[in-house]
Amino acid sequence: MLDGTLGCPNCRARYPVRDGAAHCGGEPTRPEGDPSAEAAIRLAALIGLAQGSRYALLIGPAAAHASALAALLDGLEVIAVGEPGKAGRAAAGAAGVNPLGIGDRLPLTNARVGGVALTGTRTSPLLEEGARVLAPLGRLLLDPVPPDAEDRLRALGLRIVARDGAAVVAARG
């Protein structure tokens, strides 16, 4: 009989297979390592990342989840920008994570990033830049939401698709 594990390609949960049958009723096991795996799964869902996503941009406190997010999806490159003075140091050296220091302009090509998370103190000053680098059908997470965010998002061709407490998710198209 077949024994082993059945894995989810998105969240990396693994379920045991014994005597040819998958046992999905219990609690799945998750990859060992980064304790922020659950936060990374939530973040991936909010910014719409799935298998085949190429780039994600995490700015502010969300950058702390860069290595866990990169581990979720094969081939995903995460660009991590920590709070000012902390350019993604927590994620530096992790596979698929590129720490970056920035000013008021993102050194990235227009419309190339599948998901953008703007969190912490850089949310408002980088909103237009986050929208500029966002790919068609991409999502942008704002947490916290600047007071004028809805008007700014609308002017940038983005629409709000979800609200989660103090956060807003906007999408192009």
N, C-alpha and C positions, 0 to 999 in steps of 0.2 A: 504494500500500500504506500501511497504518497504521503510523506511528512515534510513539513517545512513551515514557511510563513507566507502570508498573503499581505502585500504592502500597498498602501495608497500612494500614488505618485504625487499627489498634491500636498497632503499634510504629513506624509512619511510615517503614519501610524502603521503598525504591523500586527497582524492577527495570526494565531497559530493554526496550522493545518495538520490534523492528525488522522491517520487512516483514510486519507483522501477527502476529508471534509474540513472546510474552514469553520472556525469557531469565532464568530463575530459578536457574540452576545456579551462578552466580558469587556473589561477595560483594555483598550489597545495599549501596546507598548510604544514608546516614542524613542527616537534616536537619543543616545546618551550624549551628554555634553551640555550645551548651552541651556541655562535655566529659563531663557526668555522664549522658548519654542512656542508656547501658547500665544504670547504677545506677537510673535512674528507671524503666526497663522492668522490672527485677527488683522494685523496690518496688511498682509497679502490680500485678504478678502476685501478690506476697505479700499485699497488702491487698485483692485481688480487684476492682480497678477495671477497668472495660470501657467501651466506648462507651455513653453514656447516664448514666454516673455523674455526679452533680451536685456532691458535695463530698468532699474528702479533708482530713484533718488530719494534719500532720507535726509532731511535737514532738521537739526535741533535734537531734542531728547530721543526722537525715533531712531536716530543713528546708532543708539546703543543696541538695537536689534538687528543691525546689518548682517552680522555673521550668521545668526539663526535664520534670517530671511534668505540669504544666499544658499544656505544648506537645504532649503525646502525645494528649490526648483533647479533642475539641471540646466546649466548654461546661463543662468541669471547673473548679471553683473550688477552689484549694488554700489552706488556712489554714496558715500557717507560723509556728511558735513555736520560735525558736532556743534555745540554751542560755541560762540566766539572764543577763540583761543584753545579749543579742544578739537581740532579738525579730525573727528572720527577716530581718535586714538584708541578707544576701546575696541574698535573693529580692525585696527591696523594689522596687517599680516594674515588675516583670515582669507581663505580661498574664496574668490569671487567678490571680494570687497575692495573697493578703491577709496581710501580716505582722501578728502579734498579740502583745501582751505580756500575760502572765497571772500570777495568783497560784496559789492551791491549788484554784481552781474555774474551770472553763472557761465563758466567757460565751457558750454555745451552747445551742440548743434540744435537748431530749431526742430521741433516735432519728432524727437527720437526716443524719448523716455516714456515707457509704458505706464508707470505709476510714480507719482510724486507725493511725498508726505512732508508738508511744511508744519513743523511743530515748534512750540516754545516761542522765544522772543523774535525769531526771524520770520514769523508767519506773514505779517503785514508788509514789511519791506521787500520781500521776495515773491509776493503773490504774482505779479506780472511776469517775472522771470520763470517761475514755476509753470505758468500757463504757456509761455513761449516754447519751452523745451518739451512740453507734453505732446505725445504722439496722438494721431487721430484715434478716437475711441478710448484714449487713456483717461485715467482718473487722477484727481488732485484732492488730497486730504488737507484740510486746514484745522489745526488744533493748537491754540484757541482761534476762534473766528473773529477777525477784525470787524468793528462796527459797520464799516461800509462795504463789507465783502460781497454782498449780493449784487450791488450795483457794479462793482469792479469785475466780478465774475461774468455777469451778463455782457458787459462791454468787451470782454475778452472772448466771447463766443462759447462760454461754458454755462452749464445749467446744473443746479443743485439736484442730486439724485438721492441723497440720504442725509439724515441728521442723526448724530449719536451723542447725546449729552452736549458737551461744549464743542463738539467737532462737526464739521460739514464735509461731505464728499461731493465734488463737482465732476462733471464729465464733459468732454468735447462731443459735439454732435447731437 
